[in-house]
Amino acid sequence: MVDTPRRRRTVPRGPSAPGATTPELDIPGPLAEPCRFGVYTGIELELQSPDAIPPAARLGLEPPRFCGQCGRRMVVQVRPDGWSARCSRHGAVDSTEMYRR
């Protein structure tokens, strides 16, 4: 007996019936207020001490490394003119959206 892999059944995405609409989910961005987690430490804000934030982050020299909504580590790209950060669950944010240059 030969073991053959099964093919997965694909389900079409989108509305199931003509004219049906899917509800839009309002997912907050990684740095949207109110944040539940520290964006420089990943610790819940209720448990985080004020001394836990690195001095460079207090001066505004460090980009956020953790998502403020879920505490996951973000993928951060530092550029000469700013930074961009992306959470796998809550999307991306860019320094141009946060600060005026």
C-alpha positions in Angstrom: 0.0 0.0 0.0 1.4 3.3 -1.1 0.9 6.3 1.2 -0.1 9.2 -0.9 -0.4 12.8 0.5 -4.0 14.1 0.6 -4.8 17.3 -1.1 -6.3 20.0 1.0 -9.7 21.3 0.1 -9.5 25.0 -0.6 -12.2 27.3 0.7 -12.9 30.4 -1.3 -12.3 33.6 0.7 -14.7 36.5 0.8 -18.5 36.7 1.2 -20.3 33.4 1.0 -23.4 34.8 -0.7 -23.8 37.5 -3.3 -24.4 40.8 -1.6 -23.2 39.5 1.8 -20.7 41.6 3.6 -18.1 40.5 6.1 -17.8 42.6 9.3 -14.7 44.8 9.4 -12.5 44.0 12.4 -11.0 47.1 14.1 -7.6 45.8 15.1 -5.5 48.4 16.9 -2.0 49.1 15.7 1.1 48.0 17.6 1.6 51.4 19.3 -2.1 52.4 19.5 -3.3 53.7 22.8 -4.1 52.3 25.3 -1.0 50.0 25.3 -1.1 46.9 27.6 2.6 46.1 27.3 5.7 48.2 27.4 7.0 48.8 23.9 10.7 48.8 25.1 10.5 45.9 27.5 7.5 43.7 26.6 6.4 43.6 30.2 2.8 44.3 31.2 2.5 48.0 32.1 1.0 47.2 35.6 4.1 45.1 36.4 6.8 47.3 34.7 8.8 49.6 37.0 9.7 53.1 35.7 13.4 52.1 35.9 12.9 49.2 33.4 12.9 51.5 30.4 16.4 51.9 29.0 18.0 55.4 29.2 18.4 55.5 25.4 14.7 54.8 24.9 13.8 57.6 27.4 15.8 60.0 25.3 13.9 58.9 22.1 17.0 57.2 20.6 15.6 53.7 20.4 12.7 52.4 18.3 10.0 50.3 20.0 11.0 46.6 20.1 7.7 45.1 21.4 4.1 45.4 20.4 2.1 47.5 22.9 -1.0 45.4 22.4 0.2 41.8 22.7 3.8 42.1 23.9 5.3 40.1 21.0 8.7 41.0 19.7 8.4 43.1 16.5 10.5 43.0 13.4 12.3 46.4 13.4 14.1 48.0 10.5 16.3 51.0 11.4 17.0 53.4 8.5 19.1 56.5 8.4 15.9 58.6 8.3 13.9 56.7 10.9 12.6 53.2 11.6 9.7 50.9 10.8 8.4 48.1 13.1 6.0 45.2 12.3 4.0 43.0 14.6 2.8 39.7 13.1 -0.7 40.2 14.7 -1.2 44.0 14.8 0.4 45.3 11.6 3.1 47.9 10.9 4.0 51.3 12.1 6.6 53.8 10.8 8.5 56.6 12.5 7.0 59.0 10.0 3.6 58.2 11.5 4.8 58.9 15.0 6.9 61.9 14.8 7.5 64.9 12.6 10.9 65.0 11.1 
